[in-house]
Structure formats: structure tokens, C-alpha cells
Amino acid sequence: MRRIAMVVTALTLVACAKKEETPATPGGAMAAAPIDLKTVAGEWNFKTMGLTSDSVLATGTLVATADTAGWTMTLAGRPTMALKITVS
């Protein structure tokens, strides 16, 4: 259950991130730029639902900071969990 919530949270963050053009490299290909964590910093409420139904399986809150330290996730009825965040 925890993994499902973390995957859904990660997908939500990626989907809500601002789309920015990355600078072109000398060969003309686009260089991949890592996400700026300042763009997703804040408190995010989420709910996890089944693929084929509207039933809510889990709800929670994600607190994101502007850097990789201090991220937490709280699922309903559970203690707050510290998250380890990496950007690549």
C-alpha cells in the first residue's frame, strides 16, 4: 500500500511540474535538465483510486521542500513518514 501511494505521489508531482524548454546542445539535440524542486515545493493533498473505479483507496498529504531534505508524506490514519528524495 505504501509503494502504491509513493508511486502515485511521484507521478502527480511529475504531471504537475511546469513544462520548460531545455537548452539545445551543440549537436542540435535537446539536453535534459533536472527538475527544479522549487517548482513543486509546497503541501500537496492526494488520493489514490483504483484503475477501474472511483473508490478511494488511500488519501494523504505530501510536504515538498525546495531541496531534497525535509520531504514528508502522511497517509490518513498513519504517522508522518520522512522521504528520501533524489533528482536525476
MIVEX-341854 format. One record per residue: x, y, z of N, C-alpha, C, O in turn; residue in one letter. Coordinates in pm, 1 decimal, decimal comma. Layout:
+----------+----------+----------+----------+----------+----------+----------+----------+----------+----------+----------+----------+------+
|       nx |       ny |       nz |      cax |      cay |      caz |       cx |       cy |       cz |       ox |       oy |       oz | resn |
+----------+----------+----------+----------+----------+----------+----------+----------+----------+----------+----------+----------+------+
|        X |        Y |        Z |        X |        Y |        Z |        X |        Y |        Z |        X |        Y |        Z |    a |
...
+----------+----------+----------+----------+----------+----------+----------+----------+----------+----------+----------+----------+------+
END
This chain:
+----------+----------+----------+----------+----------+----------+----------+----------+----------+----------+----------+----------+------+
|       nx |       ny |       nz |      cax |      cay |      caz |       cx |       cy |       cz |       ox |       oy |       oz | resn |
+----------+----------+----------+----------+----------+----------+----------+----------+----------+----------+----------+----------+------+
|     83,3 |   -118,9 |      0,0 |      0,0 |      0,0 |      0,0 |     87,9 |    125,6 |      0,0 |     56,7 |    223,7 |    -67,5 |    m |
|    198,1 |    121,9 |     76,2 |    286,3 |    236,2 |     84,3 |    351,0 |    265,2 |    -51,4 |    364,3 |    380,9 |    -91,4 |    r |
|    390,7 |    159,9 |   -121,0 |    454,2 |    177,3 |   -250,9 |    357,7 |    237,7 |   -351,4 |    396,3 |    322,8 |   -431,6 |    r |
|    233,8 |    194,6 |   -347,7 |    133,6 |    249,5 |   -439,6 |    118,5 |    399,0 |   -415,1 |    115,1 |    477,7 |   -509,7 |    i |
|    109,4 |    437,5 |   -290,5 |     93,0 |    579,8 |   -257,5 |    214,2 |    660,2 |   -301,3 |    199,3 |    771,7 |   -351,3 |    a |
|    334,4 |    605,5 |   -283,3 |    454,9 |    677,9 |   -322,4 |    463,7 |    689,5 |   -475,0 |    504,8 |    793,7 |   -526,1 |    m |
|    426,5 |    586,3 |   -547,0 |    428,5 |    591,1 |   -693,7 |    327,9 |    693,5 |   -743,5 |    358,9 |    773,1 |   -832,2 |    v |
|    208,1 |    692,1 |   -687,4 |    105,6 |    788,1 |   -729,0 |    151,6 |    929,8 |   -697,6 |    129,8 |   1020,9 |   -777,5 |    v |
|    213,9 |    949,4 |   -584,0 |    264,2 |   1080,8 |   -546,6 |    370,5 |   1127,9 |   -644,4 |    368,3 |   1242,7 |   -688,8 |    t |
|    462,5 |   1040,5 |   -677,5 |    567,9 |   1076,8 |   -772,0 |    509,1 |   1112,0 |   -908,5 |    550,4 |   1209,9 |   -970,7 |    a |
|    414,0 |   1033,4 |   -954,7 |    350,5 |   1061,6 |  -1083,3 |    275,0 |   1194,3 |  -1080,5 |    274,7 |   1268,1 |  -1179,0 |    l |
|    211,7 |   1224,0 |   -968,8 |    139,6 |   1350,3 |   -954,6 |    235,9 |   1468,5 |   -962,1 |    207,0 |   1568,5 |  -1027,8 |    t |
|    350,1 |   1456,9 |   -895,0 |    448,8 |   1564,7 |   -897,9 |    501,7 |   1587,0 |  -1038,9 |    517,7 |   1701,1 |  -1082,0 |    l |
|    528,5 |   1480,3 |  -1109,7 |    578,5 |   1492,5 |  -1246,5 |    472,2 |   1555,0 |  -1335,8 |    503,5 |   1641,0 |  -1418,1 |    v |
|    348,1 |   1513,3 |  -1320,8 |    240,2 |   1564,8 |  -1405,6 |    211,8 |   1712,3 |  -1377,9 |    171,7 |   1785,1 |  -1468,7 |    a |
|    231,8 |   1757,5 |  -1254,6 |    200,6 |   1895,7 |  -1218,0 |    318,0 |   1991,2 |  -1238,0 |    301,2 |   2112,5 |  -1225,0 |    c |
|    435,9 |   1939,0 |  -1269,1 |    553,1 |   2024,5 |  -1286,1 |    537,7 |   2110,8 |  -1411,8 |    477,3 |   2068,9 |  -1510,5 |    a |
|    592,9 |   2230,5 |  -1406,0 |    588,1 |   2319,4 |  -1521,4 |    671,8 |   2261,1 |  -1634,4 |    778,1 |   2203,4 |  -1611,5 |    k |
|    622,3 |   2276,9 |  -1755,9 |    696,1 |   2230,4 |  -1872,7 |    789,1 |   2343,5 |  -1917,5 |    743,0 |   2453,5 |  -1947,9 |    k |
|    918,1 |   2316,5 |  -1921,6 |   1015,2 |   2416,5 |  -1962,9 |   1098,9 |   2359,9 |  -2077,0 |   1127,6 |   2240,2 |  -2081,3 |    e |
|   1137,0 |   2446,9 |  -2168,5 |   1224,6 |   2403,0 |  -2275,0 |   1365,8 |   2388,9 |  -2219,4 |   1411,8 |   2472,4 |  -2141,5 |    e |
|   1433,3 |   2283,2 |  -2259,8 |   1570,9 |   2262,9 |  -2217,5 |   1663,5 |   2321,4 |  -2323,3 |   1629,1 |   2321,9 |  -2441,5 |    t |
|   1780,1 |   2370,6 |  -2283,2 |   1870,0 |   2432,2 |  -2380,2 |   1923,8 |   2329,2 |  -2479,2 |   1944,0 |   2212,7 |  -2444,9 |    p |
|   1946,3 |   2373,6 |  -2600,8 |   1998,1 |   2284,9 |  -2704,8 |   2147,4 |   2264,9 |  -2686,3 |   2217,7 |   2355,8 |  -2642,1 |    a |
|   2195,3 |   2147,6 |  -2719,6 |   2337,6 |   2117,0 |  -2715,2 |   2399,1 |   2152,8 |  -2849,5 |   2325,9 |   2174,5 |  -2946,1 |    t |
|   2532,0 |   2159,7 |  -2858,6 |   2595,0 |   2197,4 |  -2985,9 |   2554,2 |   2108,5 |  -3103,3 |   2550,4 |   2156,6 |  -3216,5 |    p |
|   2523,8 |   1981,4 |  -3080,7 |   2484,9 |   1891,4 |  -3188,2 |   2340,9 |   1910,3 |  -3232,5 |   2296,0 |   1841,9 |  -3324,5 |    g |
|   2268,1 |   1999,9 |  -3170,4 |   2129,7 |   2025,1 |  -3206,3 |   2030,1 |   1945,6 |  -3123,2 |   1910,3 |   1973,5 |  -3128,5 |    g |
|   2076,4 |   1847,3 |  -3046,6 |   1986,7 |   1767,8 |  -2962,1 |   1953,4 |   1847,1 |  -2836,6 |   2031,5 |   1931,2 |  -2792,1 |    a |
|   1837,7 |   1819,5 |  -2780,7 |   1796,2 |   1887,8 |  -2658,1 |   1863,3 |   1821,3 |  -2537,8 |   1861,3 |   1698,8 |  -2525,4 |    m |
|   1922,1 |   1900,9 |  -2450,1 |   1984,5 |   1848,8 |  -2329,2 |   1877,8 |   1835,5 |  -2221,5 |   1795,8 |   1925,6 |  -2204,0 |    a |
|   1878,1 |   1725,1 |  -2149,9 |   1781,2 |   1703,5 |  -2042,4 |   1823,9 |   1782,0 |  -1919,0 |   1938,5 |   1772,9 |  -1875,1 |    a |
|   1731,7 |   1858,2 |  -1864,2 |   1759,0 |   1935,4 |  -1742,8 |   1681,7 |   1872,5 |  -1627,8 |   1564,6 |   1837,9 |  -1643,5 |    a |
|   1746,1 |   1857,3 |  -1512,1 |   1672,7 |   1801,9 |  -1397,9 |   1564,9 |   1899,3 |  -1350,9 |   1574,5 |   2020,0 |  -1373,5 |    p |
|   1463,9 |   1845,9 |  -1286,2 |   1354,5 |   1928,6 |  -1235,9 |   1406,0 |   2019,5 |  -1124,1 |   1488,9 |   1978,7 |  -1042,8 |    i |
|   1356,8 |   2140,9 |  -1121,4 |   1389,8 |   2234,1 |  -1014,1 |   1288,6 |   2210,7 |   -901,9 |   1169,0 |   2233,0 |   -920,7 |    d |
|   1335,2 |   2166,6 |   -786,9 |   1244,5 |   2131,5 |   -678,1 |   1165,1 |   2251,4 |   -625,2 |   1062,5 |   2233,0 |   -559,8 |    l |
|   1211,1 |   2372,7 |   -652,6 |   1135,2 |   2491,2 |   -610,1 |    998,8 |   2496,0 |   -679,2 |    903,9 |   2552,4 |   -624,7 |    k |
|    988,5 |   2437,1 |   -798,8 |    862,1 |   2442,3 |   -872,7 |    756,3 |   2349,9 |   -814,2 |    637,8 |   2367,4 |   -842,4 |    t |
|    795,4 |   2252,8 |   -734,2 |    698,3 |   2160,3 |   -675,5 |    689,2 |   2172,9 |   -523,8 |    617,4 |   2096,3 |   -459,3 |    v |
|    761,6 |   2269,0 |   -466,4 |    761,0 |   2287,6 |   -321,6 |    621,9 |   2329,9 |   -274,6 |    553,2 |   2407,7 |   -340,8 |    a |
|    582,4 |   2277,5 |   -160,4 |    453,4 |   2312,8 |   -103,0 |    386,5 |   2191,4 |    -40,9 |    448,4 |   2086,3 |    -25,0 |    g |
|    261,2 |   2206,8 |     -6,5 |    183,4 |   2097,9 |     52,1 |     84,3 |   2047,4 |    -51,4 |      6,0 |   2124,8 |   -106,5 |    e |
|     87,9 |   1916,8 |    -77,8 |      4,9 |   1854,1 |   -179,2 |    -86,1 |   1750,6 |   -114,3 |    -38,6 |   1661,0 |    -44,6 |    w |
|   -215,8 |   1762,6 |   -136,8 |   -311,0 |   1661,3 |    -91,3 |   -337,5 |   1567,6 |   -208,6 |   -350,5 |   1612,6 |   -322,5 |    n |
|   -345,6 |   1438,1 |   -181,3 |   -367,6 |   1342,8 |   -289,2 |   -461,1 |   1232,1 |   -244,5 |   -481,8 |   1209,4 |   -125,3 |    f |
|   -517,2 |   1163,7 |   -343,7 |   -596,5 |   1045,0 |   -317,1 |   -561,6 |    940,9 |   -422,9 |   -536,1 |    974,6 |   -538,5 |    k |
|   -560,7 |    816,3 |   -383,0 |   -529,3 |    705,2 |   -471,4 |   -658,0 |    629,6 |   -498,6 |   -729,3 |    591,0 |   -406,0 |    t |
|   -687,8 |    608,5 |   -628,2 |   -809,9 |    537,5 |   -665,7 |   -774,5 |    418,7 |   -754,6 |   -670,2 |    417,1 |   -819,9 |    m |
|   -861,7 |    321,4 |   -755,7 |   -843,5 |    206,1 |   -841,6 |   -854,5 |    244,5 |   -987,8 |   -917,9 |    344,5 |  -1021,3 |    g |
|   -793,9 |    166,7 |  -1074,2 |   -792,6 |    195,9 |  -1216,8 |   -931,8 |    193,5 |  -1278,3 |   -961,9 |    273,8 |  -1366,6 |    l |
|  -1016,0 |    103,3 |  -1233,2 |  -1146,7 |     86,0 |  -1296,4 |  -1263,8 |    132,4 |  -1210,1 |  -1378,9 |    102,5 |  -1241,7 |    t |
|  -1236,0 |    205,2 |  -1101,2 |  -1345,9 |    250,8 |  -1016,4 |  -1315,4 |    389,2 |   -960,0 |  -1203,3 |    439,0 |   -970,7 |    s |
|  -1415,9 |    449,2 |   -900,6 |  -1398,5 |    578,5 |   -834,9 |  -1377,8 |    564,3 |   -685,3 |  -1376,6 |    664,1 |   -613,2 |    d |
|  -1361,4 |    441,6 |   -637,9 |  -1339,6 |    418,6 |   -496,2 |  -1202,0 |    470,2 |   -455,1 |  -1102,0 |    440,8 |   -520,7 |    s |
|  -1197,1 |    546,7 |   -347,2 |  -1071,3 |    599,7 |   -296,7 |  -1005,7 |    493,1 |   -209,4 |  -1065,1 |    446,2 |   -112,3 |    v |
|   -883,2 |    455,2 |   -244,7 |   -810,0 |    353,5 |   -169,3 |   -728,6 |    415,0 |    -56,6 |   -717,6 |    356,2 |     51,0 |    l |
|   -671,8 |    532,2 |    -79,9 |   -590,9 |    598,7 |     21,9 |   -591,2 |    748,3 |     -4,8 |   -600,5 |    791,7 |   -119,6 |    a |
|   -581,0 |    827,2 |    102,2 |   -565,6 |    971,5 |     91,2 |   -445,9 |   1011,4 |    175,0 |   -406,9 |    940,0 |    267,4 |    t |
|   -388,1 |   1125,2 |    142,4 |   -272,6 |   1168,5 |    218,9 |   -229,6 |   1308,1 |    181,5 |   -291,6 |   1375,5 |     99,3 |    g |
|   -120,4 |   1349,5 |    245,1 |    -61,9 |   1480,6 |    223,3 |     88,5 |   1464,0 |    204,4 |    154,0 |   1391,9 |    279,6 |    t |
|    141,6 |   1530,7 |    104,3 |    285,1 |   1532,6 |     78,0 |    334,7 |   1673,7 |    101,6 |    278,9 |   1769,0 |     47,3 |    l |
|    438,9 |   1688,3 |    181,9 |    501,4 |   1818,1 |    203,4 |    635,3 |   1815,4 |    131,9 |    724,9 |   1738,9 |    167,6 |    v |
|    647,9 |   1900,8 |     29,4 |    769,0 |   1907,4 |    -52,4 |    842,5 |   2037,7 |    -23,5 |    780,7 |   2143,3 |    -10,2 |    a |
|    975,1 |   2029,2 |    -13,9 |   1058,3 |   2147,3 |      9,7 |   1134,4 |   2181,4 |   -117,4 |   1130,4 |   2106,3 |   -214,8 |    t |
|   1203,3 |   2294,1 |   -116,4 |   1276,6 |   2340,3 |   -233,9 |   1407,9 |   2266,1 |   -254,6 |   1476,7 |   2288,5 |   -354,3 |    a |
|   1443,1 |   2178,3 |   -161,8 |   1561,9 |   2094,6 |   -179,0 |   1525,8 |   1950,7 |   -143,3 |   1408,5 |   1920,5 |   -121,3 |    d |
|   1623,7 |   1862,2 |   -137,4 |   1593,8 |   1720,5 |   -115,8 |   1574,1 |   1684,8 |     31,3 |   1540,8 |   1570,2 |     61,6 |    t |
|   1593,1 |   1777,0 |    121,8 |   1576,6 |   1749,7 |    264,8 |   1438,7 |   1793,8 |    311,8 |   1383,3 |   1890,7 |    260,0 |    a |
|   1383,7 |   1723,7 |    408,6 |   1261,0 |   1766,7 |    474,0 |   1131,2 |   1723,9 |    409,3 |   1025,3 |   1770,1 |    451,9 |    g |
|   1133,5 |   1638,0 |    308,7 |   1009,6 |   1591,2 |    246,2 |    941,8 |   1490,6 |    337,9 |   1007,1 |   1402,7 |    394,3 |    w |
|    809,2 |   1504,1 |    352,4 |    732,9 |   1410,0 |    434,8 |    603,2 |   1372,7 |    364,5 |    553,0 |   1446,9 |    280,2 |    t |
|    550,2 |   1256,9 |    400,5 |    422,0 |   1212,0 |    348,9 |    342,6 |   1155,9 |    465,7 |    395,1 |   1080,7 |    547,9 |    m |
|    215,6 |   1193,6 |    471,9 |    126,7 |   1143,8 |    575,4 |      6,0 |   1080,5 |    508,8 |    -65,5 |   1146,6 |    433,5 |    t |
|    -16,9 |    953,9 |    535,7 |   -136,0 |    885,4 |    488,8 |   -240,3 |    892,4 |    598,5 |   -205,6 |    895,9 |    716,5 |    l |
|   -368,0 |    894,4 |    561,6 |   -476,5 |    904,7 |    658,6 |   -464,6 |    795,1 |    763,6 |   -451,9 |    677,3 |    730,0 |    a |
|   -468,8 |    833,5 |    889,3 |   -464,7 |    737,9 |    999,3 |   -327,3 |    679,2 |   1026,0 |   -316,2 |    581,0 |   1099,4 |    g |
|   -222,3 |    736,5 |    968,7 |    -87,0 |    685,0 |    985,7 |      5,3 |    795,3 |   1034,3 |    -24,4 |    913,4 |   1016,7 |    r |
|    118,2 |    757,5 |   1095,8 |    215,1 |    860,1 |   1134,4 |    286,5 |    917,5 |   1010,9 |    291,1 |    854,0 |    905,5 |    p |
|    340,5 |   1035,9 |   1025,7 |    412,8 |   1101,7 |    918,0 |    540,7 |   1024,5 |    885,8 |    611,8 |    980,0 |    975,9 |    t |
|    569,1 |   1009,1 |    755,0 |    688,7 |    937,8 |    709,9 |    784,6 |   1036,6 |    646,0 |    743,9 |   1121,3 |    566,5 |    m |
|    912,0 |   1025,5 |    680,9 |   1016,2 |   1105,1 |    615,2 |   1050,8 |   1038,9 |    482,9 |   1061,1 |    916,5 |    475,3 |    a |
|   1068,8 |   1119,5 |    378,4 |   1100,6 |   1065,0 |    246,7 |   1243,3 |   1102,1 |    207,8 |   1292,9 |   1208,6 |    244,4 |    l |
|   1307,8 |   1014,3 |    134,1 |   1440,3 |   1040,5 |     80,2 |   1421,6 |   1072,0 |    -68,1 |   1376,7 |    986,4 |   -144,3 |    k |
|   1455,3 |   1192,8 |   -109,1 |   1430,6 |   1239,6 |   -244,1 |   1563,4 |   1252,3 |   -319,5 |   1661,6 |   1302,9 |   -265,2 |    i |
|   1565,6 |   1206,3 |   -443,5 |   1679,3 |   1227,1 |   -531,9 |   1627,7 |   1283,4 |   -664,3 |   1514,4 |   1256,1 |   -703,9 |    t |
|   1710,2 |   1361,0 |   -731,3 |   1674,0 |   1418,3 |   -859,2 |   1779,3 |   1374,1 |   -960,2 |   1899,4 |   1387,7 |   -937,0 |    v |
|   1732,7 |   1322,0 |  -1071,0 |   1827,1 |   1282,2 |  -1176,1 |   1769,3 |   1309,3 |  -1311,9 |   1834,1 |   1282,4 |  -1413,0 |    s |
+----------+----------+----------+----------+----------+----------+----------+----------+----------+----------+----------+----------+------+
END
